[in-house]
Amino acid sequence: MLSFLMSLIFLIPLCFLCGGWWLIHSLFFVISFFFFFAFPYFMGWSNLGCMFGCDCISYGLILLSLWICVLMIMASESVLRSVYHPSLFMSFVVLLVVMLVCTFSSINLFSFYIFFESSLIPTVFIILGWGYQPERLQAGIYLLFYTLLASLPLLVGIFYIYGSLLSTSFFMLGGVDFLSGFFYFCMIFAFLVSVPMFLVHLWLPKAHVEAPVSGSMVLAGVLLKLGGYGLLRVYPVLLKFFGLGFVWISISLVGGVLVSLICMRQTDLKSLIAYSSVAHMGIVIGGIMTMNYWGFCGSFTLMIAHGLCSSGLFCLANITYERLGSRSFLIGRGMLNLMPSMSFWWFMLSACNMSAPPSLNLLGEISLLNSLISWSWISMLFLVFLSFFSAAYTLYLFSYSQHGQYYSGIYSCSLGYSREFLLLFLHWFPLNLFIMKGDYVMLWL
């Protein structure tokens, strides 16, 4: 892992080269390509060295981080075109990738915590520096305070583990003698806020709406997955308190239905996509907390699929915003008349968002439905509504943005650039390609 980390760190000086934007973009592609061949086929830890390693869970999320950050650079071409501090922006993106790769490849709970928190810093700077509205300051504070306050109990829990075992390695977590449910709450609350779970999700729509396209892509694509990854890593802790899982499953399923209803009355493109992320990640929390094998594998699969799909939808929202200067459905409707080729990509990514075959979302959701229904038949009642409303708000998103009469105040609108079509293809293609290798994505199934 150190070779990949060092190659990423050495990209930072290139950010300040004149004309280094597309050079770094190309080098990211090269690093992603080489990392692609580092797959741990024997399903154990590999590439070990100096507190870092890689197993099949961290491999998938590191590859997702590298891929999303390549596409972030591609989508943020307006920063380069308007000469709005492109070298500084690029340095924050590279720093963020380094933090994310360190987070996902840590084999030590304390180093995981350090990098987990550090990845917030470049994200907040991207939102504050390149966001659109003055409210971005408030959004940045929301993001910091929600995540930092929730993760302080986690630090106390890590210190307790070190006091018990004299080690904070992931391999040793099963040997901790637990004191109470308070320790359990300390260990998982930071991850539930980061996912985010319903009731502690208010920072997410705010941060998404105020963030630039790159901020929204990395928030939806990777940073929400940090919480899910943390829950998968502290699985031995969850198993010891198996009986408390019903609390989180209940909140997630009821919250998912309520958030889906909230989606149905949004008039802002980015806000709708952000709330749909909360609904999808609610099923992920439910699947993990059922403590069965289908839930474990399905939550990992849906995290990968949601990262690509949600990021692609934010790119589409940004493409519309760059043309019209507004994210409102009232102004951005009828785009089929003005940008017919782009409507095809709206349809393809909307279909993936509602888990249509052959997308990876379908594989993840089927296994999570199996997991939740095997846990309790009553959950089927909420899952019916969740699936129905998921399709309903995605259809609402597609039909309102693409159909109808376009706003007469639009005085010019260009068709898509080849860069934008390539960007959307690179979101959609892996999302539908990995279904062919479902055995790798679904781990040992």
C-alpha positions as CSV (number, residue, x, y, z in Angstrom):
1,M,0.0,0.0,0.0
2,L,2.9,2.4,0.7
3,S,3.9,2.4,-3.0
4,F,0.4,3.7,-3.9
5,L,0.3,6.2,-1.1
6,M,3.7,7.6,-2.0
7,S,2.7,7.9,-5.7
8,L,-0.3,9.9,-4.5
9,I,1.7,12.1,-2.2
10,F,4.1,13.0,-4.9
11,L,1.3,14.3,-7.0
12,I,0.9,17.3,-4.7
13,P,3.9,19.3,-6.0
14,L,2.6,18.8,-9.6
15,C,-0.6,20.7,-8.6
16,F,1.4,23.9,-8.7
17,L,2.9,23.3,-12.1
18,C,1.5,25.5,-14.9
19,G,-0.8,23.4,-16.9
20,G,-0.7,20.5,-14.5
21,W,-4.5,20.0,-14.3
22,W,-4.9,17.3,-17.0
23,L,-1.5,15.8,-16.2
24,I,-2.6,15.0,-12.7
25,H,-6.0,13.8,-14.1
26,S,-4.1,11.3,-16.4
27,L,-1.8,10.2,-13.6
28,F,-4.8,9.4,-11.4
29,F,-6.1,7.2,-14.2
30,V,-2.7,5.4,-14.3
31,I,-2.7,4.9,-10.5
32,S,-6.3,3.6,-10.6
33,F,-5.3,1.2,-13.4
34,F,-2.3,-0.2,-11.4
35,F,-4.4,-0.5,-8.3
36,F,-6.9,-2.5,-10.3
37,F,-4.4,-5.3,-10.5
38,A,-3.7,-5.4,-6.7
39,F,-7.0,-7.3,-6.0
40,P,-6.6,-9.7,-3.0
41,Y,-7.9,-12.9,-4.6
42,F,-7.5,-15.0,-1.5
43,M,-10.0,-12.8,0.4
44,G,-7.5,-12.0,3.2
45,W,-5.2,-9.1,3.9
46,S,-2.6,-8.3,1.4
47,N,-0.2,-5.4,0.5
48,L,0.6,-5.2,4.2
49,G,3.2,-2.7,5.5
50,C,3.6,0.1,8.1
51,M,0.1,0.0,9.6
52,F,-1.5,-0.2,6.1
53,G,-3.0,-3.1,4.3
54,C,-5.8,-4.1,2.0
55,D,-8.5,-6.7,2.0
56,C,-11.5,-7.1,-0.3
57,I,-13.7,-4.6,1.6
58,S,-11.0,-1.9,1.7
59,Y,-9.9,-2.7,-1.9
60,G,-13.4,-1.9,-3.3
61,L,-13.7,1.4,-1.4
62,I,-10.1,2.5,-2.2
63,L,-10.7,1.9,-5.9
64,L,-14.0,3.8,-5.6
65,S,-12.2,6.7,-4.0
66,L,-9.6,6.9,-6.7
67,W,-12.2,6.6,-9.4
68,I,-14.5,9.3,-8.0
69,C,-11.6,11.7,-7.5
70,V,-10.6,11.2,-11.2
71,L,-14.1,12.1,-12.2
72,M,-14.2,15.1,-9.7
73,I,-11.3,16.6,-11.6
74,M,-13.0,16.0,-14.9
75,A,-16.3,17.5,-13.7
76,S,-14.7,20.6,-12.2
77,E,-13.3,21.9,-15.5
78,S,-15.2,25.2,-14.8
79,V,-12.6,25.9,-12.0
80,L,-9.8,25.7,-14.5
81,R,-11.8,27.6,-17.2
82,S,-12.6,30.5,-14.9
83,V,-9.0,30.4,-13.4
84,Y,-10.5,30.2,-9.9
85,H,-7.3,29.0,-8.0
86,P,-7.1,25.7,-9.9
87,S,-3.8,24.7,-8.4
88,L,-5.0,25.1,-4.8
89,F,-8.2,23.2,-5.7
90,M,-6.2,20.4,-7.2
91,S,-4.0,20.2,-4.1
92,F,-7.0,19.8,-1.8
93,V,-8.4,17.0,-4.1
94,V,-5.1,15.1,-4.0
95,L,-4.8,15.6,-0.2
96,L,-8.4,14.3,0.2
97,V,-7.5,11.2,-1.9
98,V,-4.5,10.5,0.3
99,M,-6.6,10.8,3.5
100,L,-9.3,8.5,2.1
101,V,-6.8,5.9,0.9
102,C,-5.1,6.0,4.3
103,T,-8.5,5.6,6.0
104,F,-9.6,2.6,4.0
105,S,-6.2,0.9,4.2
106,S,-5.6,1.3,8.0
107,I,-5.4,-2.0,9.9
108,N,-5.3,-0.1,13.2
109,L,-8.4,1.4,14.8
110,F,-6.6,4.5,16.1
111,S,-5.0,5.4,12.8
112,F,-8.4,4.8,11.1
113,Y,-9.9,7.3,13.5
114,I,-7.2,9.9,12.8
115,F,-7.6,9.7,9.0
116,F,-11.4,9.4,9.3
117,E,-11.4,12.8,10.9
118,S,-8.7,14.3,8.7
119,S,-10.6,13.6,5.5
120,L,-13.1,16.2,6.7
121,I,-10.6,19.0,6.5
122,P,-10.0,19.1,2.7
123,T,-13.8,18.5,2.1
124,V,-14.7,21.5,4.2
125,F,-12.1,23.7,2.4
126,I,-13.5,22.6,-1.0
127,I,-17.1,23.5,0.2
128,L,-16.0,26.8,1.7
129,G,-13.7,27.8,-1.1
130,W,-15.5,26.8,-4.2
131,G,-19.2,26.6,-3.1
132,Y,-21.9,28.6,-4.8
133,Q,-24.0,30.4,-2.1
134,P,-23.1,32.5,1.0
135,E,-24.8,29.7,3.1
136,R,-21.9,27.5,2.5
137,L,-20.3,28.8,5.8
138,Q,-23.2,27.5,7.7
139,A,-23.1,24.2,5.8
140,G,-19.4,23.7,6.6
141,I,-20.1,24.3,10.3
142,Y,-22.9,21.8,10.2
143,L,-20.7,19.2,8.6
144,L,-17.8,19.8,11.1
145,F,-19.9,19.9,14.3
146,Y,-22.1,16.9,13.5
147,T,-19.2,14.7,12.6
148,L,-16.7,15.9,15.2
149,L,-19.0,15.8,18.2
150,A,-20.3,12.4,17.3
151,S,-16.8,11.0,16.9
152,L,-15.5,12.1,20.3
153,P,-17.2,9.1,22.1
154,L,-15.5,6.9,19.5
155,L,-12.1,8.2,20.6
156,V,-13.0,7.3,24.2
157,G,-14.0,3.8,23.1
158,I,-10.7,3.3,21.2
159,F,-8.8,4.3,24.4
160,Y,-10.8,1.8,26.4
161,I,-9.9,-0.9,23.9
162,Y,-6.2,0.0,24.1
163,G,-6.4,-0.2,27.9
164,S,-8.0,-3.6,27.7
165,L,-5.9,-5.2,25.0
166,L,-2.8,-3.0,24.7
167,S,-3.6,-3.0,21.0
168,T,-6.1,-1.2,18.7
169,S,-5.7,-3.6,15.7
170,F,-8.9,-4.7,13.9
171,F,-7.9,-8.3,14.3
172,M,-8.1,-8.0,18.1
173,L,-11.5,-6.4,18.5
174,G,-13.3,-9.7,19.2
175,G,-11.3,-10.1,22.4
176,V,-12.6,-7.0,24.3
177,D,-14.6,-7.6,27.5
178,F,-17.4,-5.1,27.2
179,L,-18.6,-3.1,30.2
180,S,-22.0,-1.8,29.0
181,G,-24.2,-0.7,26.2
182,F,-22.6,2.8,26.6
183,F,-19.4,1.4,25.1
184,Y,-21.4,0.0,22.2
185,F,-23.0,3.3,21.6
186,C,-19.6,5.1,21.7
187,M,-18.2,2.7,19.1
188,I,-21.0,3.1,16.5
189,F,-22.5,6.5,16.9
190,A,-19.8,8.3,14.9
191,F,-20.4,5.9,12.0
192,L,-24.2,6.3,12.2
193,V,-23.9,10.1,11.9
194,S,-21.4,9.7,9.0
195,V,-23.6,7.3,7.0
196,P,-26.0,9.3,7.9
197,M,-28.8,7.7,9.8
198,F,-32.2,9.4,9.9
199,L,-32.5,11.9,12.8
200,V,-28.8,12.8,12.5
201,H,-28.9,13.5,8.7
202,L,-29.6,17.2,8.6
203,W,-26.0,18.1,7.8
204,L,-26.0,16.1,4.5
205,P,-28.6,18.0,2.4
206,K,-27.2,21.3,3.6
207,A,-23.6,20.4,2.7
208,H,-24.7,18.9,-0.7
209,V,-26.7,22.0,-1.8
210,E,-24.0,24.4,-0.9
211,A,-21.0,22.3,-2.2
212,P,-19.6,22.6,-5.7
213,V,-20.0,19.6,-8.0
214,S,-16.7,18.1,-6.8
215,G,-17.7,18.5,-3.1
216,S,-21.1,16.8,-3.8
217,M,-19.5,14.0,-5.7
218,V,-17.0,13.1,-3.0
219,L,-19.6,13.5,-0.3
220,A,-22.1,11.2,-1.9
221,G,-19.5,8.9,-3.5
222,V,-17.0,8.3,-0.8
223,L,-17.5,10.2,2.5
224,L,-20.9,8.6,3.3
225,K,-19.1,5.2,2.8
226,L,-16.7,5.9,5.6
227,G,-19.5,5.3,8.1
228,G,-20.6,2.1,6.5
229,Y,-17.0,0.9,6.3
230,G,-16.5,1.7,10.0
231,L,-19.6,-0.4,10.9
232,L,-18.2,-3.3,8.9
233,R,-14.9,-3.0,10.7
234,V,-16.3,-2.9,14.2
235,Y,-18.5,-5.9,13.4
236,P,-17.2,-8.0,16.4
237,V,-18.5,-5.2,18.7
238,L,-21.9,-5.3,17.0
239,L,-22.1,-9.1,17.4
240,K,-21.7,-8.9,21.1
241,F,-24.7,-6.5,21.4
242,F,-26.8,-8.4,18.8
243,G,-30.1,-7.6,20.7
244,L,-29.8,-3.9,20.3
245,G,-29.8,-4.0,16.5
246,F,-33.6,-3.6,16.3
247,V,-33.3,0.1,17.5
248,W,-31.2,1.1,14.5
249,I,-33.1,-1.0,12.0
250,S,-36.4,0.5,13.1
251,I,-35.1,4.1,12.9
252,S,-33.5,3.4,9.5
253,L,-36.6,1.8,7.9
254,V,-39.1,4.3,9.2
255,G,-36.7,7.1,8.4
256,G,-36.2,5.8,4.9
257,V,-39.9,5.9,4.2
258,L,-40.2,9.5,5.7
259,V,-37.2,10.8,3.7
260,S,-38.6,9.2,0.5
261,L,-41.8,11.3,1.1
262,I,-39.7,14.4,1.7
263,C,-38.0,13.7,-1.7
264,M,-41.4,13.8,-3.4
265,R,-41.9,17.5,-2.5
266,Q,-38.4,18.9,-3.3
267,T,-38.1,21.6,-5.9
268,D,-34.3,21.6,-5.9
269,L,-32.4,19.1,-8.0
270,K,-29.4,18.6,-5.7
271,S,-31.6,18.6,-2.6
272,L,-33.7,15.7,-4.0
273,I,-30.6,13.6,-4.9
274,A,-29.1,14.3,-1.4
275,Y,-32.3,13.2,0.4
276,S,-32.4,10.1,-1.8
277,S,-28.9,9.2,-0.5
278,V,-30.2,9.3,3.1
279,A,-33.0,6.8,2.1
280,H,-30.6,4.4,0.3
281,M,-28.0,4.5,3.1
282,G,-30.8,3.8,5.6
283,I,-31.2,0.4,4.0
284,V,-27.5,-0.2,4.3
285,I,-27.6,0.5,8.1
286,G,-30.5,-1.9,8.4
287,G,-28.7,-4.6,6.5
288,I,-25.6,-4.3,8.6
289,M,-27.5,-4.3,11.9
290,T,-29.4,-7.6,11.0
291,M,-26.0,-9.3,11.7
292,N,-26.4,-11.9,9.0
293,Y,-24.3,-12.7,6.0
294,W,-26.6,-11.3,3.3
295,G,-26.7,-8.0,5.1
296,F,-22.9,-7.8,5.4
297,C,-22.3,-8.5,1.7
298,G,-25.3,-6.5,0.4
299,S,-24.4,-3.4,2.4
300,F,-20.9,-3.4,0.9
301,T,-22.3,-3.9,-2.6
302,L,-24.9,-1.1,-2.3
303,M,-22.2,1.3,-0.9
304,I,-20.2,0.8,-4.1
305,A,-23.2,1.1,-6.4
306,H,-24.6,4.1,-4.6
307,G,-21.2,5.9,-4.8
308,L,-21.1,5.7,-8.5
309,C,-24.9,6.3,-9.2
310,S,-25.3,9.3,-6.8
311,S,-22.1,10.9,-8.0
312,G,-23.3,10.6,-11.6
313,L,-26.7,12.2,-10.7
314,F,-24.8,15.2,-9.1
315,C,-22.8,15.6,-12.3
316,L,-26.0,15.8,-14.3
317,A,-27.5,18.3,-11.9
318,N,-24.3,20.4,-12.3
319,I,-24.5,20.2,-16.1
320,T,-28.0,21.6,-15.9
321,Y,-26.9,24.3,-13.4
322,E,-24.0,25.5,-15.5
323,R,-26.5,26.0,-18.5
324,L,-29.3,27.6,-16.6
325,G,-27.8,29.2,-13.4
326,S,-30.5,27.5,-11.3
327,R,-31.2,24.1,-9.8
328,S,-35.0,24.6,-9.5
329,F,-37.4,22.2,-11.3
330,L,-39.5,25.2,-12.3
331,I,-36.7,26.7,-14.4
332,G,-34.9,23.5,-15.3
333,R,-37.8,21.6,-16.8
334,G,-38.2,20.5,-20.4
335,M,-34.5,19.8,-20.9
336,L,-35.4,17.1,-23.4
337,N,-36.2,19.9,-25.9
338,L,-32.8,21.6,-25.5
339,M,-30.4,18.7,-24.6
340,P,-31.8,15.5,-26.0
341,S,-28.6,13.5,-25.8
342,M,-28.2,14.4,-22.1
343,S,-31.7,13.1,-21.4
344,F,-30.4,9.7,-22.3
345,W,-27.9,9.8,-19.5
346,W,-30.6,11.2,-17.1
347,F,-32.6,8.1,-18.0
348,M,-29.8,5.6,-17.6
349,L,-28.6,6.9,-14.2
350,S,-32.2,7.4,-13.0
351,A,-32.9,3.8,-13.9
352,C,-29.8,2.7,-11.8
353,N,-31.0,4.9,-8.9
354,M,-34.3,2.9,-8.8
355,S,-32.3,-0.4,-8.9
356,A,-33.3,-1.5,-12.4
357,P,-31.3,-4.4,-13.9
358,P,-28.5,-4.8,-14.8
359,S,-27.1,-2.3,-12.3
360,L,-25.1,-3.1,-9.2
361,N,-27.8,-1.4,-7.1
362,L,-30.1,-4.3,-7.9
363,L,-27.7,-6.9,-6.6
364,G,-27.2,-4.9,-3.4
365,E,-30.9,-4.2,-2.8
366,I,-31.9,-7.8,-3.4
367,S,-29.5,-9.1,-0.8
368,L,-30.5,-6.4,1.7
369,L,-34.2,-7.2,1.2
370,N,-33.3,-10.9,1.8
371,S,-31.4,-9.9,4.9
372,L,-34.1,-7.6,6.4
373,I,-37.0,-9.9,5.7
374,S,-35.2,-12.9,7.1
375,W,-34.6,-10.8,10.3
376,S,-38.3,-9.9,10.7
377,W,-41.4,-10.3,8.5
378,I,-42.7,-6.9,9.8
379,S,-39.8,-5.1,8.0
380,M,-41.4,-6.1,4.7
381,L,-44.2,-3.5,5.3
382,F,-41.6,-0.7,5.3
383,L,-39.5,-2.2,2.5
384,V,-42.6,-2.2,0.2
385,F,-43.1,1.5,0.8
386,L,-39.4,2.3,0.6
387,S,-39.1,0.5,-2.8
388,F,-42.2,2.1,-4.2
389,F,-41.4,5.6,-3.2
390,S,-37.8,5.2,-4.4
391,A,-39.1,4.5,-7.9
392,A,-41.7,7.3,-7.5
393,Y,-39.3,10.1,-6.6
394,T,-36.8,9.0,-9.2
395,L,-39.5,9.1,-11.9
396,Y,-40.5,12.5,-10.5
397,L,-36.8,13.7,-10.8
398,F,-36.6,12.4,-14.4
399,S,-40.0,13.6,-15.7
400,Y,-40.0,17.0,-14.1
401,S,-36.4,17.8,-15.3
402,Q,-36.8,16.4,-18.8
403,H,-40.4,16.8,-19.9
404,G,-42.8,19.7,-20.1
405,Q,-42.4,23.1,-21.7
406,Y,-39.1,24.7,-21.1
407,Y,-38.8,28.0,-19.3
408,S,-39.2,31.0,-21.7
409,G,-36.5,33.0,-19.8
410,I,-33.7,30.7,-21.0
411,Y,-31.9,32.8,-23.7
412,S,-29.2,30.3,-24.6
413,C,-28.4,26.6,-23.9
414,S,-25.6,24.5,-25.4
415,L,-25.7,20.8,-25.9
416,G,-23.3,18.6,-23.9
417,Y,-19.6,18.6,-24.4
418,S,-17.7,15.4,-25.2
419,R,-16.0,15.8,-21.7
420,E,-19.4,15.6,-20.1
421,F,-20.6,12.6,-22.0
422,L,-17.3,10.8,-21.2
423,L,-17.7,11.8,-17.5
424,L,-21.2,10.3,-17.4
425,F,-20.2,7.1,-19.3
426,L,-17.4,6.5,-16.7
427,H,-20.0,6.6,-13.9
428,W,-22.5,4.4,-15.7
429,F,-20.1,1.8,-17.2
430,P,-18.5,0.4,-14.0
431,L,-21.9,0.5,-12.3
432,N,-23.3,-2.0,-14.9
433,L,-20.1,-3.8,-15.6
434,F,-19.5,-5.1,-12.0
435,I,-22.7,-7.1,-12.1
436,M,-20.7,-9.5,-14.3
437,K,-18.3,-10.1,-11.5
438,G,-20.9,-10.2,-8.7
439,D,-18.8,-12.9,-6.8
440,Y,-16.0,-10.4,-6.2
441,V,-18.4,-7.6,-5.1
442,M,-20.6,-9.8,-3.0
443,L,-17.4,-11.1,-1.3
444,W,-17.6,-14.9,-0.7
445,L,-21.1,-15.6,-2.0
